[in-house]
Structure formats: structure tokens, C-alpha cells
Amino acid sequence: MKNKKFIAIIPARSGSKGFIDKNTMSLNGTPLFTHSIRFANKLSFIDDVLFLTDSEDYAKIAKIHGASVPYIRSKNSSSDTAMEEDILIELSSKISFDDITHILWLRPTHPLRDLEKFEEAYSMFDNEFLDSVCLVTP
């Protein structure tokens, strides 16, 4: 799959109401969302890590930890009721992707991931010509 591009997307909005500022809570000395950025950067198949946020402060931190921040999300894609589709629709209106671009969606609130399992999933996706792969942990 050398001709295919893989991007990791980490969506992290500010203004959470149930758990105030959860995305910036410290975990092992760094904000929660930075663990997802660092994880994505360790994956062998990821070409770029896009951090999509509505916060200039989050954006600054994300850049320090190795993510690209192509734009600041709109109120519509950052509202309490926004769905993943809203984020992806906005992304596609801001950036033009080739048909061969694939997405790895990494939620910032799930920092504990198994690198080997993700590499295995990529191998399945690549070798078995699957449309998608979803990792689920019981």
C-alpha cells in the first residue's frame, strides 16, 4: 500500500460539560490528548497526524507534541451535539484528499492503546484488502 496515504485524526474539542476540561487533564504529566498524538506518531503506517480542535490553546499544545493543526474547528463541528460526520464534512471542505487517503480515527479520551494490535490491524487492512478495520477491547 505504498501509494496509499494514511492520516490519523484526533478530534478534541474544548468545553466538555460532563467532565470539565477532560481533554487537557494531566495523565503522566501531559494533557490527555497528547498521548493519542504520540501514539499515532509511533505507528509505522501513519503519514500525518491531524489534530482537529476548536481551541487555539489545544492547537498550540498539539503542535508541540507533533501534530498538524490545519484549521480551527467551527462551532458547528464542535458543539455538544456534533457527530464524527460533522467533523469529517468540515475537514473535507477545508482540505482536498486523494481517493487513496485512509483515516485512522483516534479519540483523545482513550490514551491506553496497544501499538502491536494497531500494526496488526493495519496489516490485515493492507493484506486482505479490507474496506475498514475496527479494534474493540472488551
C-alpha positions in Angstrom: 0.0 0.0 0.0 2.9 2.3 -0.6 0.8 4.5 -2.9 -1.9 5.0 -0.2 -1.8 7.7 2.4 -2.8 7.1 6.0 -3.7 10.0 8.3 -4.5 9.9 11.9 -7.3 12.2 13.1 -7.6 13.2 16.7 -10.6 15.3 17.4 -10.5 17.2 20.7 -12.9 20.0 21.4 -12.9 22.3 24.4 -15.9 23.0 26.5 -16.8 19.5 27.7 -19.6 19.7 30.2 -19.8 16.3 31.9 -16.1 16.2 32.8 -14.8 19.8 32.6 -11.6 20.1 30.5 -11.2 16.4 30.3 -9.0 16.6 27.2 -6.4 18.6 29.0 -6.4 16.7 32.3 -2.9 15.6 33.1 -2.0 11.9 32.6 1.6 11.1 33.5 2.5 14.7 33.3 1.0 15.7 30.0 -2.5 16.6 28.7 -4.7 13.6 28.0 -4.9 14.2 24.2 -1.2 14.3 23.8 -1.0 10.6 24.4 -3.0 10.0 21.3 -0.7 12.2 19.2 2.4 10.4 20.4 0.8 7.1 19.8 -0.2 8.0 16.2 3.4 9.2 15.6 4.7 5.8 16.6 2.6 3.9 14.1 4.7 2.8 11.1 1.9 3.4 8.5 0.8 6.9 9.5 1.9 9.7 7.2 0.4 12.7 9.1 -1.4 13.3 12.4 -4.2 15.9 12.2 -5.4 17.3 15.4 -8.8 18.9 14.9 -9.9 21.3 17.7 -11.9 24.4 18.3 -9.2 25.7 20.8 -6.2 27.8 19.9 -4.7 26.7 23.3 -5.2 23.0 22.4 -3.7 23.6 19.0 -0.5 25.1 20.4 -0.1 22.1 22.7 -0.8 19.6 19.9 1.8 21.2 17.6 4.4 20.9 20.4 3.7 17.2 20.6 4.0 16.5 16.9 0.5 17.0 15.3 -0.6 19.2 12.4 -3.4 21.6 13.1 -4.8 22.5 9.6 -7.5 24.9 10.9 -9.6 25.6 14.0 -12.9 23.8 14.0 -16.2 25.7 13.6 -18.8 26.0 16.3 -21.0 23.6 14.3 -18.4 20.8 14.3 -17.5 21.5 18.0 -20.9 21.6 19.6 -22.3 19.2 22.2 -24.4 17.6 19.5 -21.7 17.4 16.8 -21.1 13.9 15.4 -18.0 12.5 13.8 -19.6 13.1 10.4 -19.8 16.8 11.1 -16.0 16.9 11.8 -15.3 14.9 8.6 -17.6 17.0 6.4 -15.8 20.2 7.7 -12.4 18.5 7.1 -13.3 17.6 3.5 -14.4 21.2 2.9 -11.1 22.5 4.1 -8.6 20.0 2.8 -8.6 18.1 -0.5 -7.6 14.5 -0.2 -6.8 11.9 -2.8 -9.0 8.9 -3.2 -6.2 6.8 -1.8 -6.2 8.6 1.6 -7.3 6.4 4.6 -8.2 7.6 8.1 -7.3 6.3 11.5 -9.7 7.9 14.0 -8.2 8.2 17.5 -10.3 9.5 20.3 -8.3 11.6 22.7 -10.1 10.1 25.7 -8.7 6.6 25.0 -4.9 7.0 25.8 -4.1 3.4 26.5 -3.6 1.6 23.3 -1.6 -1.5 22.1 0.8 -0.5 19.3 1.2 -4.1 18.2 -2.6 -4.5 17.8 -2.8 -1.4 15.6 0.1 -2.6 13.5 -1.7 -6.0 13.2 -4.9 -4.3 12.2 -3.1 -2.3 9.5 -1.5 -5.5 8.2 -5.0 -7.1 7.9 -6.3 -4.0 6.2 -3.3 -4.0 3.8 -3.0 -7.7 3.0 -6.7 -8.7 3.0 -7.8 -5.6 1.0 -10.5 -4.7 3.6 -12.5 -1.5 3.4 -12.1 -0.9 7.2 -10.9 -2.4 10.4 -12.2 -1.6 13.9 -10.3 -2.5 17.1 -12.6 -3.3 20.0 -11.5 -4.0 23.6 -13.8 -5.8 25.9 
